[in-house]
Amino acid sequence: MSSSQANLSSLVVASGNSGKLREFDRLLKPLGITVRSQGEFGVAPAAEPYDTFLENALVKARHASKLTGLPALADDSGICVPALSGAPGVRSARYAEAVAGFAQDTLNNAKLVQALELLDDRRAFYVAVLVLVLHHEDPLLIVAQGLWSGQVVAEPRGANGFGYDSHFWLPELNATAAELEPSQKNQVSHRGQAMRSLMQQLADRGLVGQLTNQD
């Protein structure tokens, strides 16, 4: 299957995370690309055994594409805190031990806040790495990365977003990520940055039409 044969009117996202799926849908819909979840096809999540965002994103994209026969987009993202040697990093979604009756995001945030309780350096970076493959053996990957800097705050603020958003403080906006409207978040977030890079690469390779201003 050559890249010229790939139909990017539809692609499968190698995730079951509803927050990520909504963000991808908002960003790709203007390009005429329909976003479908791997769950629609009964595809179970791939193992993520690696220590880097790139390796995990690649294995997820190839897994989803192989089992659906569609171009696949995978995201591996998380929050990295320099004072914690980069943790939670690739284990952001499962940073805390699961406890019955408690949402995993709540547990993860509580553990992060506690880990920083006695530290002055609360800098944090949201990282998103995207990998798109046109088919599961595609040798010419499209890879994009976004980095969003902020600080971890102890008290949650805001009801939008997911993950660590309510504790991710943005001094220049005087708000947490969870206090931003979705359209505003897409303009500045790690995933928004990575998606704009990805879309430009799609246009440069002739896989979608030329981009107009996405603002």
C-alpha positions as CSV (number, residue, x, y, z in Angstrom):
1,M,0.0,0.0,0.0
2,S,1.6,3.2,-1.1
3,S,1.1,6.6,0.6
4,S,-0.7,7.8,-2.5
5,Q,-3.3,5.1,-1.9
6,A,-4.0,6.0,1.7
7,N,-7.4,7.4,2.3
8,L,-7.2,10.0,5.0
9,S,-10.9,10.8,5.0
10,S,-10.9,8.4,7.9
11,L,-8.3,7.2,10.4
12,V,-8.3,5.2,13.6
13,V,-7.0,6.6,16.8
14,A,-5.1,4.2,18.9
15,S,-6.7,5.2,22.1
16,G,-9.8,4.8,24.2
17,N,-9.3,8.0,26.1
18,S,-12.5,10.1,25.4
19,G,-10.7,13.4,26.2
20,K,-8.0,12.7,23.6
21,L,-10.6,11.5,21.0
22,R,-12.6,14.7,21.4
23,E,-9.5,16.9,20.9
24,F,-8.3,14.9,17.9
25,D,-11.8,15.2,16.4
26,R,-11.9,19.0,16.9
27,L,-8.6,19.4,15.2
28,L,-9.0,17.0,12.3
29,K,-12.6,17.6,11.4
30,P,-11.7,20.9,9.5
31,L,-9.5,18.7,7.2
32,G,-12.4,16.4,6.4
33,I,-10.9,13.6,8.4
34,T,-13.2,11.4,10.4
35,V,-11.7,10.2,13.7
36,R,-12.6,6.7,14.8
37,S,-11.6,5.0,18.0
38,Q,-9.9,1.6,17.9
39,G,-12.6,0.5,20.3
40,E,-15.2,0.7,17.5
41,F,-13.3,-2.2,15.9
42,G,-12.9,-4.2,19.0
43,V,-9.2,-3.5,19.2
44,A,-7.7,-3.9,22.6
45,P,-5.0,-1.5,23.8
46,A,-1.5,-2.3,22.8
47,A,1.2,-2.9,25.5
48,E,3.3,0.1,26.2
49,P,6.5,-1.4,27.5
50,Y,8.9,1.4,26.6
51,D,10.5,4.3,28.5
52,T,10.0,6.9,25.8
53,F,6.9,8.5,24.4
54,L,8.0,8.0,20.8
55,E,8.5,4.2,21.1
56,N,5.1,3.7,22.9
57,A,3.3,5.9,20.3
58,L,4.8,3.9,17.4
59,V,3.9,0.5,18.8
60,K,0.3,1.7,19.4
61,A,0.0,3.1,15.9
62,R,1.2,0.0,14.2
63,H,-1.0,-2.2,16.4
64,A,-4.2,-0.3,15.6
65,S,-3.4,-0.1,11.9
66,K,-2.6,-3.8,11.6
67,L,-5.9,-4.9,13.3
68,T,-8.1,-2.4,11.4
69,G,-6.5,-2.0,8.0
70,L,-6.7,1.8,8.4
71,P,-4.2,4.6,8.7
72,A,-3.6,5.0,12.4
73,L,-2.7,7.9,14.7
74,A,-1.3,7.3,18.1
75,D,-0.5,9.7,20.9
76,D,1.7,9.1,23.8
77,S,1.7,11.9,26.2
78,G,2.2,12.8,29.8
79,I,3.6,15.2,32.3
80,C,7.3,15.5,33.2
81,V,8.5,17.2,36.3
82,P,12.2,18.1,36.4
83,A,12.3,18.0,40.3
84,L,11.1,14.4,40.1
85,S,13.7,13.3,37.5
86,G,11.1,13.6,34.7
87,A,8.4,11.5,36.5
88,P,5.6,10.7,36.0
89,G,6.7,10.7,32.3
90,V,5.4,7.8,30.2
91,R,3.7,6.4,33.3
92,S,1.5,9.5,33.8
93,A,-1.8,7.7,33.2
94,R,-0.9,5.0,35.8
95,Y,1.3,7.0,38.1
96,A,-0.6,6.1,41.3
97,E,-1.7,2.6,42.3
98,A,-5.3,2.0,41.4
99,V,-7.8,2.1,44.3
100,A,-11.3,0.8,43.9
101,G,-13.9,3.5,44.0
102,F,-11.5,6.4,43.1
103,A,-10.9,7.9,39.7
104,Q,-7.4,7.2,38.4
105,D,-6.9,10.9,37.5
106,T,-7.7,11.9,41.1
107,L,-5.2,9.4,42.5
108,N,-2.5,10.4,40.0
109,N,-2.9,14.1,40.9
110,A,-2.9,13.4,44.6
111,K,0.4,11.5,44.3
112,L,2.0,14.2,42.2
113,V,1.0,17.0,44.6
114,Q,2.3,15.0,47.6
115,A,5.6,14.3,45.9
116,L,6.2,18.0,45.4
117,E,4.9,19.1,48.8
118,L,8.3,19.9,50.2
119,L,10.0,21.0,47.0
120,D,10.3,24.6,45.7
121,D,10.8,23.6,42.1
122,R,7.3,22.9,40.8
123,R,8.0,23.3,37.1
124,A,6.3,20.8,34.8
125,F,6.1,20.1,31.1
126,Y,3.2,18.4,29.3
127,V,4.6,16.4,26.4
128,A,2.8,14.9,23.4
129,V,4.3,12.7,20.8
130,L,2.2,11.8,17.8
131,V,2.9,9.0,15.3
132,L,0.8,8.5,12.2
133,V,1.3,5.4,9.9
134,L,-0.6,4.9,6.7
135,H,-0.4,1.2,7.1
136,H,1.1,-1.1,9.7
137,E,4.4,-1.6,7.8
138,D,4.7,2.0,6.8
139,P,8.5,2.9,6.8
140,L,7.9,6.6,6.4
141,L,6.3,7.7,9.7
142,I,4.9,11.1,10.4
143,V,6.1,12.1,13.9
144,A,5.3,15.3,15.7
145,Q,6.0,16.6,19.2
146,G,4.6,19.3,21.4
147,L,5.9,20.7,24.7
148,W,3.8,22.9,27.1
149,S,5.4,24.4,30.1
150,G,3.7,25.2,33.4
151,Q,3.7,24.6,37.1
152,V,2.1,22.1,39.4
153,V,-0.3,23.7,42.0
154,A,-1.6,21.9,45.0
155,E,-5.3,23.0,44.7
156,P,-7.2,22.0,41.7
157,R,-8.9,24.6,39.6
158,G,-11.3,24.3,36.6
159,A,-13.7,21.7,35.3
160,N,-12.5,21.3,31.7
161,G,-9.9,19.0,30.5
162,F,-8.7,15.7,32.0
163,G,-5.5,14.1,33.4
164,Y,-3.5,16.6,35.3
165,D,-5.1,19.7,33.8
166,S,-6.7,21.0,37.0
167,H,-3.3,21.1,38.7
168,F,-1.3,22.4,35.7
169,W,-0.9,26.2,36.2
170,L,-0.1,28.5,33.4
171,P,1.3,31.8,34.8
172,E,1.1,33.7,31.5
173,L,-2.7,32.9,31.3
174,N,-3.3,33.1,35.0
175,A,-5.3,29.9,34.8
176,T,-4.9,26.1,34.9
177,A,-5.3,24.1,31.8
178,A,-8.7,22.9,33.1
179,E,-9.9,26.5,33.2
180,L,-9.3,27.1,29.5
181,E,-12.1,26.7,26.9
182,P,-11.4,23.8,24.5
183,S,-10.7,26.1,21.6
184,Q,-8.2,28.1,23.6
185,K,-6.5,25.0,25.0
186,N,-6.1,23.6,21.5
187,Q,-4.1,26.7,20.5
188,V,-1.5,26.4,23.2
189,S,-1.5,22.9,24.5
190,H,1.2,20.2,23.9
191,R,-1.3,18.2,21.8
192,G,-2.4,21.2,19.9
193,Q,1.2,22.1,19.0
194,A,1.9,18.5,18.0
195,M,-1.3,18.3,15.9
196,R,-0.5,21.5,14.0
197,S,3.0,20.1,13.2
198,L,1.4,16.8,12.1
199,M,-1.2,18.5,9.9
200,Q,1.5,20.6,8.2
201,Q,3.4,17.4,7.5
202,L,0.3,15.9,6.0
203,A,-0.2,18.9,3.7
204,D,3.5,18.9,2.8
205,R,3.2,15.2,1.7
206,G,0.0,15.9,-0.3
207,L,-2.1,13.7,2.0
208,V,-4.6,16.5,2.7
209,G,-5.3,19.8,1.0
210,Q,-3.3,22.9,1.8
211,L,-3.9,24.2,5.2
212,T,-5.7,27.4,6.0
213,N,-5.2,29.3,9.3
214,Q,-6.3,26.9,12.0
215,D,-6.7,29.7,14.6
